Amino acid sequence: MRKNNSRPETSGHHEVNMTPLIDVSLVLVVILLLATPLAFESAIAVKRTEMSGKKAKEPKQVEVVEIDIVSDDVVFVNRTEVAREDLVSALSPLLGRSLPQQVVVTCADDVSHGAFVNVLDLTKLSGATTIAIMGE
């Protein structure tokens, strides 16, 4: 006679074999690790020297206004002595002429902090866009 159970009875331990899946995943990871630097290397743009040498522009002459603070009252603008009260009137024509409007300021050691800051403020009010302070 036949049993009501249509499934044949099998014995044993059934598990999914994960080894092939892990092997394939590790191979893909290694391939990606090796291929990633090659992708970045090909993306770097390098200009040839003969091409970039032809396109190089001549450097522009930049006119820089030099201010040397000698004492609390005396300031030199481009090696010309100017009283600190007359600094704006001396700087305005010079900064109007120079295109980048750059100023380089040097200061003597015995000049007070207030006089130094005042000269910087007057320089900015005169139209200087870039002020560089040189130390000794």
Beta strands, then each sheet from edge to edge (+ up, - down):
strand 1: 64-69
strand 2: 74-77
strand 3: 80-83
strand 4: 102-107
strand 5: 130-134
sheet 1: 3+ 2- 1+ 4+ 5+
end
